[in-house]
Amino acid sequence: MLEEEVQKQAEKLKDKSSMVREQAVMALSKIGGDSAIKALIEALKDEDSDVRQRAAEALGRVGEQAFVRVHDLQDEDKGVRQRAASALSREISPTAKAAVPALAEALKDEDEYVRNGAAHALGRIGDDSAVPALIESLDDWQARYTVIGPGSKAAVPKLIELMKDKDRFMRRSAASALGGIGPDSRDAIPLLIEGLDDRDLRSTAAATLGSIGPDAKAAVPLLIDCLVDDDEVTQRNAAEALGNIGDRSALPALLELEKDEDKWLRKEAIDAIAKLGGR
């Protein structure tokens, strides 16, 4: 019933009368839901400024003010697009699935800051429909691989390929993205274990192996070695990873850290010990 009403009001958005279109916008704002939001987004393109303004206000009322910024991603002014992308990367709601097509298109923008913001916004939404566009953008450093998260298993082969890149920043970003995907990144375990011997990658590799969990058991010996690394973040990531992997062979090494001077390392060690079932 609501869907039929949305369609009825959406048709009115094509009416020659701006007053009729304005009334349709108001009706759609009261209905709410994804279909109504899609129609309101289209109304942001109306030739009449009053209709556009009403659509922007309506999107704000239904809790999707970010869609106004999605519309700004198509602005001719690069500065407007940059500001919109930056805001979207921080504020867009995970429920804003209707924005995925526009954000995916923004991944092709000529400006790196727009691409970066769009990628982060897609990551916040976390919808599977965004994965193909994000995978396509993986060769773009500014698209930031960390935006890919759980459910993005299709991106794993490309990320594994990027972990072999000569650029250490790309390797680190790819490893971080694999961590965001979690257990479905298990095919990357051999490369991540190699990464524990790479000073530029060690901390991120440890964290990602922890995100993969029990399947990363082969990494336990090297992760134990990382507990005494001279980098504090690497130590903490290794401790957390050992707890997530769940191999009790790491228990003696973790127990040694219960009295460490670094309170954050102590905390990670104590948490890991608890996950391993305690003493």
N, C-alpha and C positions, 0 to 999 in steps of 0.2 A: 504493500500500500504506500509506504513512504517512498519507495523507489519510483513508483508511478508519479507521485507528486513532484519528485526531483526532476524527472524527465519533462513533466509539464512546465515547470518553472524554467528549466534549461532552454526549452523551446522559446519561451517568452524573451529570453536574453537575445534572441535574433530579431525581435520585433523592431519595426521602424521607429516606434516612439521611445524616446529615452526615458520617459516617465514609466512606461510599462516595464522597461528593462530594469529600472531602478527598483520598482516594486517587486520584481522577480528576485533581485538580489536580497532584499529584505526577507522575503519568504524563505529563500534558501538558507539564510543565516539562522532562521528559527528551526529549520529541519535538522541541520547538522549532518554528520556522517561523511564518509569518504566521497560518495558520489556528489553530494552537495558541495564539498570542498573543491572537487575538480571543476565543477561548474563555476564556482566563485573565482577560481584562478583564471579561468577563461575570461571572466568579466573584467579582470584587471587590464585586459587589452582593449576594452571598449573605446570607441572613438569619443565618447562623451566623458568629460572629466568628472562630472558628478557621479556617473555610474561607477567609474573607476574608484573614486573616493569611497563610495558606499561599499564596494566590494572589499576594499582594504580594511575598512572598519568592521565589516562582517566577519572577515577572516580573523581579525583580532578578537572579536566576541566569542568565536567558537574555539578560541585557544590556539589558533594557528597563524599568529601574526607573522611567523617566519615565511609564510607563503608570499607575503608582499615582497620580501627580500628575494625569494625565488624568481619572482617576476623581474626584479631589478638585475638579475643575472643576464638578462637579455638586452640590457640598456646599451646604447651606443657608446656611452661615456665609460672609459676604462675605470675611472675612479669610482663610479657608482657600482660597477660590477665587483670591484675589489672590496668595497665596504660591505656589500651584500654577502659576498662569499665569506668574509671574515666573521660576520655576525652569525651566519648560518652554521659555521663550524662549531660555534659555541652554544647556540640556543635552539636549534631545531629539535623537535620532539621525535622520539623513536616511533611514534604512531603516524608520522607524516609520510606515509607510503606514496601518497598521490604526488609528492614532489620528486620522486625518483627519476622520472624521464627528463625533467628539466635539469636536474643536477648531473645526470649522466651526460647530457649534452654539454654542460659546462666543463666537463673534464677535457673537452677539446678546445677550450678557450685559448686564445693566443697568449694570454697573460698567465704567468706561473702562479701568482697569488690567487687568482680566481680558481685555477685548477686545484690548487692545494685546499682551498676552503671547501670546494664542492666535494672533494674526496673525503674530507673529514666529516662533512654533513652526511654523506652517504653511509659512512661508517657508523655514525650515531643512530641512523635509522635502522641499520642492520637487516634490511630486507633482502631476501635471496635474489630478487629481480635486479638488484644493483651489482651483483657479483660479476656478470660478464663485462660490464663497463669498467669496473675496477680492475679486473684482470688485464683488460686491454690497455689500461693506463700504467701498468706496472713498470714499463720501461721509462716512465717519466719520473725523475727523482722528486719533482715538486708534488707529485700526487701522493707521496708519503704512504709507504706500504703498511704502516701501522693501522690504517683504517680498516683493513680486512679483519673480520672476526669470525666467531663460531658460525658454522654453516657454509663456510667458503672453501670447502675441500677442493673444489675445482681449481683454485688458485695455487695449490701446493706445487705442482710440477714447475710452474713458472717461477715461483719463489725459490725453489731448489736450484733452478738454473741461475737465478740472480745471486744466490749465495756463493757462486763461483766467480762472481765479477771481480775485476781487478781493483775497483774502487771500494775501499774499506767501509765507507759510509753506506754504500748500496748493500754490501754484505750484511752489515749490522741491521739495516732497515728491513731487509728480507727476513732475517732471523727473527726480528721482533714481530713481524707480521705472522710468521709461522706460529709464534707463541700465542698470538691472538686467536688463531684458528684452533689451537689446543690439540687434543688427542688425534684428530684427523691429520696431523702433520707428522705422523710416525714415520713416513717414508724418508723424512729429512734427518732422522736420528744419526745415521753414520756421518753426515756432513756436520751436524751440530757437535758431535763428539770430537771431530777434527777441530772444530771451532774453539774447543776448550784449550787447545794448544796455541791459539792465535790471540795475542794480547789485545788486539783491537776488537775482537769478537767474544772473548771469554765470558764476560759478564752477561751479555745478551744471550749467548748460547746456553749458559747455565739456567737462566730464567725460563727460556723456551723449553728446555728439556724437562723442567719442573712442570710446565703447563701441559706437556704431553702425558706425564704421569708414569704409571707402572710399566708401560711399554718401553720406557727409556732406561731400563735396568742396566743395560750394558754400559751406561755412562757413569755408574756409581763410583768405581775406583777413581776416575779422574775428578769427579765432583768432590770426593773426599779430599783429594789433593788441593782443590780450590778453597777449602776451608781455611787454609793457612796462606792464601794468596796475599800479596801486599796491597791489594785493592779492596777496600772495605765493602763496596757494593758487590763485587764478585763473591766475597765470602758470604754475605747475607743471601744472595741469590742461590748460591750453592747449598746453603743450609736449608732454605725453603724447598729447593728442588728435591733434596734427599728425603725430606718429609713427604712430599707429594708422590715420589716414586715408591716409597714404602718398603725399601729393602733394609732389614734390620742389621745388615752387615755394616751399615753406616753409624750404628748406635754408639760404639766406643768413641769415635771421633767427635760426634756431636756432644757427648757427655763432657768431653774436654773443654767445651766452649761455655759450659754453664756458668763459669766464673770469669769469663773474658771481660776485659776493661770496657769494650764497646757494648753499651746497653742494648743497642739495636741488634747486634749480632747475638747477644745472649738471648734476646727475645725470640729471634728466628730459630735458634738452636733448641730452645725449650719447647717451642711450638712443634718443631720437627720431631723431637723426642716423643712428644705426646701422640703425634700421628703414627709413630712407629710402635706405639703400645707401651711407652714408658720403659723403665729399667727392667 
